[in-house]
């Protein structure tokens, strides 16, 4: 997909800041699609959300959506723009959280169906450049509990799907963006 750029890396590696700099460089209207749900009473999360919000120019439009991102993408205004999605990691976590009581096979099918629908909607909206942030969670130790392992595996599958589809893929490590799939 010529209109998809994937930015991945570990926690606090500079992914979001780098994606924001790419969005600014486009000099087009920006829609920031935030997938982080607000959790009342979580002061650390509230501070992280505040930091992300404070970095965004006032001209950027923010849409908060935890699920059904494909529909949000299809509903974006017509015309050339940039849509920064921050992030796929939370999108997958939100699906898992919503479906926590389901059998793992059903959750895997649902996650892959929803991520595929998101990719299809991005492809349909070819006039929009999508800068999509995600965490690389497969470089650390194997999680000790089944739900965390399931999340790691599902996010890994979604990340591979998006990386295959993307024109360009960046990996952020210690604040340094490294292009690992050059766009043509």
JOKA-V812894 format. One record per residue. N is the residue number from 1. PSI is psi as a letter, one per 30 degrees, with the letter a starting at -180 (999 if undefined). OMEGA is omega in degrees with one decimal (999 if undefined). NEAR is the number of other C-alpha atoms within 10 Angstrom. Layout:
BEGIN
N | PSI | OMEGA | NEAR
N | PSI | OMEGA | NEAR
END
This chain:
BEGIN
1 | k | -177.8 | 18
2 | f | -174.6 | 16
3 | g | -178.2 | 18
4 | k | 172.9 | 24
5 | k | 179.6 | 26
6 | k | 178.0 | 25
7 | j | -177.7 | 30
8 | l | 179.6 | 29
9 | l | -179.3 | 24
10 | l | 178.0 | 19
11 | k | 177.4 | 14
12 | h | -179.1 | 13
13 | f | 179.6 | 18
14 | g | -177.1 | 20
15 | e | -175.6 | 29
16 | e | 179.3 | 24
17 | e | 178.9 | 15
18 | e | 178.1 | 18
19 | e | 178.2 | 23
20 | e | 178.6 | 20
21 | e | 175.9 | 11
22 | e | 179.4 | 15
23 | e | 179.5 | 23
24 | e | -177.8 | 16
25 | f | -179.7 | 9
26 | f | -180.0 | 12
27 | h | 176.8 | 10
28 | l | 174.2 | 15
29 | k | -177.6 | 17
30 | k | 170.1 | 24
31 | k | -179.9 | 21
32 | j | -179.1 | 21
33 | j | -175.9 | 21
34 | k | -176.4 | 22
35 | f | -177.4 | 22
36 | j | 175.4 | 19
37 | k | 175.7 | 15
38 | k | 179.3 | 12
39 | j | -177.3 | 9
40 | k | 176.7 | 8
41 | f | 179.6 | 8
42 | j | -175.3 | 9
43 | e | 179.2 | 10
44 | e | 178.2 | 9
45 | e | 179.0 | 15
46 | e | 178.8 | 13
47 | e | 178.7 | 11
48 | e | 178.0 | 11
49 | e | 179.1 | 15
50 | e | 179.3 | 11
51 | e | 178.6 | 11
52 | e | -178.9 | 14
53 | e | -176.9 | 14
54 | f | 179.7 | 10
55 | f | -175.4 | 11
56 | k | 173.7 | 16
57 | k | -179.3 | 11
58 | f | -179.0 | 9
59 | f | 179.6 | 9
60 | k | 175.1 | 16
61 | k | 178.4 | 13
62 | k | 173.5 | 16
63 | k | 177.3 | 14
64 | j | -179.0 | 15
65 | k | -178.7 | 15
66 | e | -175.3 | 20
67 | l | 176.8 | 18
68 | h | -179.1 | 14
69 | f | 179.1 | 24
70 | e | -180.0 | 17
71 | e | 177.5 | 12
72 | e | 179.2 | 15
73 | e | 179.8 | 22
74 | f | -178.5 | 16
75 | f | 178.8 | 11
76 | k | 179.8 | 14
77 | k | 178.6 | 11
78 | l | 176.7 | 10
79 | l | -179.5 | 11
80 | k | 179.3 | 14
81 | l | 174.3 | 19
82 | k | 174.3 | 23
83 | j | 178.1 | 25
84 | j | 179.8 | 23
85 | j | -178.6 | 24
86 | j | 12.5 | 25
87 | l | 177.0 | 22
88 | e | -178.6 | 25
89 | e | 179.4 | 23
90 | e | 175.7 | 21
91 | e | 178.7 | 26
92 | e | 178.5 | 25
93 | e | 179.3 | 21
94 | e | 177.0 | 18
95 | e | 178.8 | 18
96 | e | -179.2 | 21
97 | e | -179.6 | 11
98 | e | -174.2 | 12
99 | g | -170.9 | 15
100 | e | -175.8 | 12
101 | f | -175.9 | 9
102 | l | 175.5 | 11
103 | k | -174.7 | 9
104 | e | 179.5 | 14
105 | e | 179.9 | 8
106 | e | -179.8 | 10
107 | e | 179.6 | 19
108 | e | 179.0 | 20
109 | e | -179.5 | 12
110 | e | 179.5 | 16
111 | e | -179.1 | 22
112 | e | 177.4 | 17
113 | e | -178.0 | 12
114 | e | 177.9 | 20
115 | e | 175.2 | 23
116 | e | 177.0 | 16
117 | e | 177.3 | 16
118 | e | 177.4 | 20
119 | e | -180.0 | 21
120 | e | 179.5 | 15
121 | e | 177.2 | 18
122 | e | 179.1 | 22
123 | e | 178.4 | 20
124 | e | -179.7 | 12
125 | h | -172.9 | 20
126 | f | 178.8 | 15
127 | f | -179.4 | 15
128 | k | 172.7 | 25
129 | k | 180.0 | 23
130 | j | 173.3 | 26
131 | j | -170.7 | 25
132 | k | -178.0 | 23
133 | k | 175.6 | 24
134 | l | 176.8 | 27
135 | k | 169.6 | 24
136 | j | -175.7 | 19
137 | g | -176.9 | 19
138 | g | -177.1 | 14
139 | f | -176.5 | 8
140 | a | 179.4 | 8
141 | l | 177.5 | 7
142 | k | -179.8 | 11
143 | l | -175.7 | 13
144 | f | -177.1 | 8
145 | l | -175.4 | 8
146 | e | -178.9 | 9
147 | e | 178.7 | 13
148 | e | 177.0 | 13
149 | e | 178.0 | 14
150 | e | 178.1 | 16
151 | e | 179.5 | 18
152 | e | -178.0 | 20
153 | e | 179.8 | 15
154 | e | 178.7 | 21
155 | e | 176.4 | 26
156 | e | 178.9 | 18
157 | e | 179.0 | 16
158 | e | 179.5 | 20
159 | e | 178.7 | 23
160 | e | 179.3 | 12
161 | e | -179.9 | 15
162 | e | 179.2 | 23
163 | e | 176.8 | 20
164 | e | -176.4 | 14
165 | f | -173.0 | 18
166 | k | 173.0 | 23
167 | e | -176.9 | 17
168 | k | 175.7 | 21
169 | k | 176.4 | 23
170 | k | 173.9 | 22
171 | k | 178.9 | 22
172 | k | -179.4 | 23
173 | k | -178.3 | 16
174 | h | 177.7 | 12
175 | g | -179.3 | 15
176 | j | 176.7 | 14
177 | k | 179.9 | 19
178 | k | 179.8 | 14
179 | j | -179.4 | 13
180 | f | 172.7 | 13
181 | j | -177.1 | 16
182 | k | 175.1 | 11
183 | l | 179.5 | 13
184 | 999 | 999 | 6
END
